[in-house]
Amino acid sequence: MVWVRPGSFRMGCAINRVPGGDDICADGLCTSANDALPVHTVTLDGFWMDRTPVTNAQFARFVEATGYRTLAERRLDAEDYPNTPADRLLPGSFVFRPPTARVDLRDHRAWWEYLHGTDWRHPDGPDRDISGRDNHPVGHVAWDDATAYAKWAGKRLPTEAEWEFAARGGLDQRRYAWGDELNPDGKWMANIWQGPFPHADSGADGFRGTAPVGSFPANGYSLLDLSGNVWQWCQDWYQPDYYERSPASNPRGPNDSFDPSEPGIAKRVQRGGSYLCSDVYCKGYLPGARGKGEPNIGAAHIGFRCVRSAK
């Protein structure tokens, strides 16, 4: 773990308020920077943070010690999911399936498939395991899975404010966690998507899919993989207007969730973006960008890291 010293920073993302600047997502097709406003000053106590996202090898030790089964490995209860087809109640998770040509970016069903037998041990489907990928970030973990691991490890999930403070690495309101250029001197700084999304990832950064943790440079706090690779769960409930009333000291998020795009579905905050984020669709790899997800659902590009309080 890495010690993140106490301090204050300006939290949020004002990218869509910059004259001539762009929004986090092209054409407003996914989460925009509006839920990361207003930019506001936050003061935090110091904390310890995992240097990298939790890896397959680390998660395997947890499972071996506890016998834990992730939500993706459990059959869903039909009473909890009325009107759901029987094949969607089978244990499984969502895998990325690139279409063969351009598709309507407003319909994510064009590139996601729920596949029975997919879980953290079989991230690409039941016919392929994680052999040779011990040092890749674990995927297909729901929020409940991540909190179970954190409790076992004597840690917890970071608050959204802790995550952003750590991700910025001491750089105030810079566009990326490393500065203001996407690939300075032609060098890619994170595992993200290059090329037209979602059908043609060129792999210019050296990877298609997840990369071993630590494949890209550390930020100013010696932390790795805070941009791209896998989205990372935070402990906070998601509300798009929370920043309007967030406390100035050690915010913990709202008491419940509300997402106007799906009013009946509670969500937790995700941060950092993933290998599927690109400059033409989802710029979730920006340190101020916010993500969200149902806490009982994982996917190939969702992982986590932990923190420990100083006290």
C-alpha positions as CSV (number, residue, x, y, z in Angstrom):
1,M,0.0,0.0,0.0
2,V,1.0,3.6,-0.5
3,W,0.6,6.4,2.1
4,V,-1.5,9.3,0.7
5,R,-0.9,12.3,2.9
6,P,-3.6,14.5,4.3
7,G,-4.5,17.5,2.2
8,S,-6.9,19.5,0.2
9,F,-7.7,19.5,-3.5
10,R,-10.3,20.8,-6.0
11,M,-12.6,17.9,-6.7
12,G,-14.7,17.7,-9.9
13,C,-14.4,18.1,-13.6
14,A,-15.0,21.4,-15.4
15,I,-13.9,20.2,-18.8
16,N,-17.2,21.0,-20.4
17,R,-17.0,24.6,-19.1
18,V,-13.6,25.3,-20.8
19,P,-14.1,27.4,-24.0
20,G,-13.5,25.3,-27.0
21,G,-13.2,22.2,-24.8
22,D,-15.1,19.0,-25.1
23,D,-17.3,17.0,-22.8
24,I,-16.2,13.7,-21.3
25,C,-18.3,11.8,-23.8
26,A,-18.7,12.6,-27.5
27,D,-22.2,13.8,-28.4
28,G,-23.5,13.3,-24.9
29,L,-23.9,9.6,-25.5
30,C,-22.7,8.6,-22.0
31,T,-22.0,10.1,-18.6
32,S,-21.1,13.8,-19.0
33,A,-19.2,16.1,-16.8
34,N,-22.4,17.6,-15.5
35,D,-22.5,15.2,-12.6
36,A,-18.9,16.2,-11.6
37,L,-19.9,19.8,-11.0
38,P,-19.4,22.1,-9.3
39,V,-15.7,21.9,-8.8
40,H,-15.3,22.3,-5.0
41,T,-12.5,22.2,-2.4
42,V,-12.3,19.0,-0.3
43,T,-10.0,18.3,2.6
44,L,-9.1,14.7,3.5
45,D,-7.4,12.9,6.3
46,G,-4.4,10.7,5.2
47,F,-5.0,7.1,4.2
48,W,-3.3,4.1,2.8
49,M,-4.2,2.9,-0.7
50,D,-3.4,-0.3,-2.6
51,R,-0.7,0.6,-5.2
52,T,-2.6,-1.3,-7.9
53,P,-6.1,-2.7,-8.4
54,V,-6.6,-6.1,-6.8
55,T,-5.2,-8.8,-9.1
56,N,-6.4,-12.2,-10.0
57,A,-3.7,-13.8,-7.8
58,Q,-4.7,-11.7,-4.8
59,F,-8.4,-12.4,-5.2
60,A,-7.6,-16.1,-5.6
61,R,-6.0,-16.1,-2.1
62,F,-9.1,-14.5,-0.7
63,V,-11.3,-17.2,-2.3
64,E,-9.0,-20.0,-1.2
65,A,-9.0,-18.7,2.4
66,T,-12.8,-18.1,2.7
67,G,-14.6,-20.2,0.1
68,Y,-16.3,-17.1,-1.1
69,R,-18.4,-17.3,-4.3
70,T,-18.9,-14.1,-6.3
71,L,-22.3,-13.0,-7.4
72,A,-21.4,-14.0,-11.0
73,E,-21.0,-17.6,-9.7
74,R,-24.4,-17.7,-8.1
75,R,-27.8,-18.4,-9.7
76,L,-30.2,-15.4,-9.5
77,D,-33.4,-15.8,-7.5
78,A,-36.4,-15.5,-9.9
79,E,-38.4,-13.8,-7.2
80,D,-35.8,-10.9,-7.1
81,Y,-35.9,-10.6,-10.9
82,P,-39.5,-11.0,-12.1
83,N,-40.0,-11.3,-15.8
84,T,-36.4,-12.1,-16.4
85,P,-35.7,-14.9,-19.0
86,A,-34.6,-18.1,-17.4
87,D,-31.2,-18.0,-19.2
88,R,-30.5,-14.7,-17.6
89,L,-30.9,-16.2,-14.1
90,L,-28.1,-18.7,-14.7
91,P,-24.7,-17.8,-13.1
92,G,-22.8,-15.5,-15.4
93,S,-21.6,-12.0,-16.2
94,F,-21.3,-9.5,-19.0
95,V,-18.5,-9.9,-21.6
96,F,-17.4,-7.5,-24.3
97,R,-18.2,-8.6,-27.8
98,P,-16.9,-6.1,-30.4
99,P,-19.3,-5.8,-33.4
100,T,-18.0,-6.2,-36.9
101,A,-18.9,-2.7,-38.0
102,R,-20.1,0.7,-36.7
103,V,-23.1,0.6,-34.5
104,D,-25.4,3.1,-32.7
105,L,-23.4,4.2,-29.7
106,R,-26.6,4.9,-27.8
107,D,-27.3,1.1,-27.5
108,H,-24.6,-0.6,-25.4
109,R,-26.3,-3.9,-26.1
110,A,-24.5,-3.9,-29.4
111,W,-21.3,-4.8,-27.6
112,W,-22.2,-6.5,-24.3
113,E,-23.4,-10.0,-23.9
114,Y,-24.6,-11.8,-20.8
115,L,-22.8,-15.2,-20.9
116,H,-23.4,-18.1,-18.6
117,G,-20.2,-19.5,-17.0
118,T,-18.4,-16.2,-17.1
119,D,-16.9,-15.0,-13.8
120,W,-13.6,-13.8,-12.4
121,R,-11.9,-17.2,-13.1
122,H,-13.3,-17.2,-16.7
123,P,-13.3,-13.5,-17.7
124,D,-13.8,-14.0,-21.4
125,G,-16.3,-16.9,-21.2
126,P,-16.5,-20.4,-19.8
127,D,-14.0,-21.8,-22.3
128,R,-11.0,-19.6,-21.1
129,D,-9.5,-19.3,-17.6
130,I,-7.0,-16.9,-16.1
131,S,-3.9,-19.0,-16.7
132,G,-1.0,-16.7,-17.2
133,R,-3.0,-13.7,-16.0
134,D,-2.2,-13.7,-12.3
135,N,-1.0,-10.1,-12.4
136,H,-4.0,-8.8,-14.3
137,P,-6.7,-6.9,-12.4
138,V,-9.5,-9.1,-11.3
139,G,-12.8,-8.5,-13.2
140,H,-16.4,-9.5,-13.0
141,V,-16.6,-8.4,-9.4
142,A,-19.8,-6.8,-8.1
143,W,-19.7,-4.2,-5.3
144,D,-20.6,-6.8,-2.7
145,D,-17.7,-9.0,-3.9
146,A,-15.3,-6.1,-3.5
147,T,-16.5,-5.2,0.0
148,A,-16.2,-8.8,1.0
149,Y,-12.6,-9.0,-0.1
150,A,-11.9,-5.6,1.6
151,K,-13.3,-6.8,4.9
152,W,-11.2,-10.0,4.7
153,A,-8.1,-8.0,4.0
154,G,-8.7,-5.6,6.9
155,K,-9.4,-2.7,4.5
156,R,-12.3,-1.0,2.9
157,L,-13.3,0.6,-0.5
158,P,-12.2,4.2,-1.0
159,T,-14.6,7.0,-0.8
160,E,-15.0,8.8,-4.1
161,A,-13.2,11.8,-2.7
162,E,-10.2,9.7,-1.6
163,W,-10.1,8.0,-5.0
164,E,-10.0,11.3,-6.9
165,F,-7.5,12.9,-4.5
166,A,-5.2,9.9,-5.0
167,A,-5.7,9.7,-8.7
168,R,-4.7,13.3,-9.3
169,G,-1.4,12.6,-7.6
170,G,-0.9,16.2,-6.5
171,L,-1.8,17.8,-9.9
172,D,-4.5,20.4,-9.5
173,Q,-7.4,20.1,-12.0
174,R,-5.2,18.8,-14.8
175,R,-6.9,17.1,-17.7
176,Y,-5.3,13.7,-17.1
177,A,-3.6,12.1,-14.0
178,W,-0.3,12.8,-15.6
179,G,-0.8,16.3,-17.1
180,D,-2.7,17.9,-20.0
181,E,-1.6,15.8,-23.0
182,L,-3.2,12.4,-23.7
183,N,0.1,10.8,-24.9
184,P,3.0,13.0,-24.2
185,D,6.0,12.5,-26.5
186,G,3.9,9.9,-28.3
187,K,3.8,7.7,-25.3
188,W,0.5,6.1,-24.1
189,M,0.1,6.5,-20.3
190,A,-2.9,4.2,-19.7
191,N,-4.6,1.1,-21.0
192,I,-7.5,2.6,-22.9
193,W,-9.1,2.1,-26.4
194,Q,-7.5,3.5,-29.5
195,G,-9.5,3.5,-32.8
196,P,-13.2,3.7,-33.7
197,F,-15.3,2.3,-30.8
198,P,-16.5,-0.3,-30.3
199,H,-15.4,-2.4,-33.3
200,A,-11.7,-1.7,-33.9
201,D,-9.2,-1.3,-31.0
202,S,-5.8,-0.8,-32.6
203,G,-4.0,-1.7,-29.4
204,A,-1.6,1.1,-29.9
205,D,-0.9,1.2,-26.2
206,G,0.3,-2.4,-26.3
207,F,-2.9,-4.1,-25.1
208,R,-6.3,-5.2,-26.1
209,G,-8.3,-6.1,-23.0
210,T,-6.8,-5.9,-19.5
211,A,-3.1,-5.3,-19.0
212,P,-0.9,-6.6,-16.2
213,V,-1.1,-4.0,-13.3
214,G,1.9,-1.6,-13.4
215,S,2.3,-1.7,-17.2
216,F,2.1,2.1,-17.3
217,P,3.9,4.9,-15.3
218,A,2.9,5.7,-11.7
219,N,1.3,9.0,-10.9
220,G,2.7,11.6,-8.5
221,Y,1.8,9.5,-5.5
222,S,3.5,6.4,-6.8
223,L,0.1,4.8,-7.5
224,L,-0.6,2.7,-10.6
225,D,-3.5,2.1,-12.9
226,L,-5.8,4.9,-11.7
227,S,-6.7,5.6,-15.3
228,G,-7.9,2.8,-17.7
229,N,-7.5,-0.9,-17.4
230,V,-10.6,-1.5,-15.1
231,W,-13.2,0.6,-13.5
232,Q,-12.9,0.7,-9.7
233,W,-15.7,0.5,-7.2
234,C,-16.0,3.2,-4.5
235,Q,-18.0,3.0,-1.3
236,D,-20.3,5.9,-2.2
237,W,-23.8,5.8,-3.4
238,Y,-24.3,7.6,-6.7
239,Q,-26.3,10.8,-7.1
240,P,-25.6,13.1,-10.0
241,D,-26.0,16.3,-8.0
242,Y,-24.2,15.3,-4.8
243,Y,-21.3,17.8,-5.4
244,E,-23.8,20.6,-4.9
245,R,-24.1,19.8,-1.1
246,S,-21.0,17.6,-0.5
247,P,-19.3,18.5,2.9
248,A,-15.9,20.1,2.6
249,S,-14.2,17.7,4.9
250,N,-14.0,13.9,4.4
251,P,-17.2,13.4,2.3
252,R,-18.7,9.9,2.4
253,G,-21.3,10.3,-0.3
254,P,-25.1,10.5,0.0
255,N,-27.2,8.2,2.1
256,D,-28.9,6.6,-0.9
257,S,-28.8,6.5,-4.6
258,F,-30.8,8.2,-7.4
259,D,-30.0,8.1,-11.1
260,P,-32.5,10.0,-13.2
261,S,-31.6,7.9,-16.2
262,E,-32.8,4.8,-14.4
263,P,-34.8,6.0,-11.4
264,G,-35.6,2.6,-9.9
265,I,-32.1,1.3,-9.8
266,A,-29.7,2.1,-7.0
267,K,-26.1,2.5,-8.0
268,R,-22.6,2.9,-6.5
269,V,-19.8,5.1,-7.8
270,Q,-17.1,3.7,-10.1
271,R,-14.0,5.5,-11.0
272,G,-11.0,5.4,-13.4
273,G,-12.4,4.2,-16.7
274,S,-11.2,1.0,-18.4
275,Y,-9.6,-0.5,-21.4
276,L,-12.9,0.2,-23.2
277,C,-12.8,4.0,-22.7
278,S,-11.8,6.2,-25.6
279,D,-11.8,9.7,-26.8
280,V,-14.7,9.0,-29.1
281,Y,-17.0,7.5,-26.5
282,C,-16.3,7.4,-22.8
283,K,-13.5,9.4,-21.3
284,G,-13.9,7.8,-17.9
285,Y,-10.1,7.7,-17.5
286,L,-10.1,11.5,-16.7
287,P,-9.4,11.8,-12.9
288,G,-12.5,13.9,-12.4
289,A,-14.9,11.8,-14.4
290,R,-17.6,9.8,-12.5
291,G,-18.9,6.4,-13.3
292,K,-21.8,4.4,-11.8
293,G,-23.0,0.8,-11.7
294,E,-25.6,-1.5,-10.1
295,P,-23.8,-2.9,-7.0
296,N,-25.0,-6.5,-7.7
297,I,-23.6,-6.6,-11.3
298,G,-20.1,-7.0,-12.5
299,A,-18.5,-7.1,-15.9
300,A,-15.3,-7.8,-17.7
301,H,-14.0,-4.2,-17.2
302,I,-15.0,-3.7,-13.5
303,G,-12.5,-4.3,-10.7
304,F,-11.5,-2.4,-7.5
305,R,-8.7,-1.5,-5.1
306,C,-8.8,-0.9,-1.3
307,V,-7.7,1.6,1.2
308,R,-7.1,1.6,4.9
309,S,-7.7,4.5,7.3
310,A,-4.8,5.9,9.2
311,K,-6.5,5.6,12.6
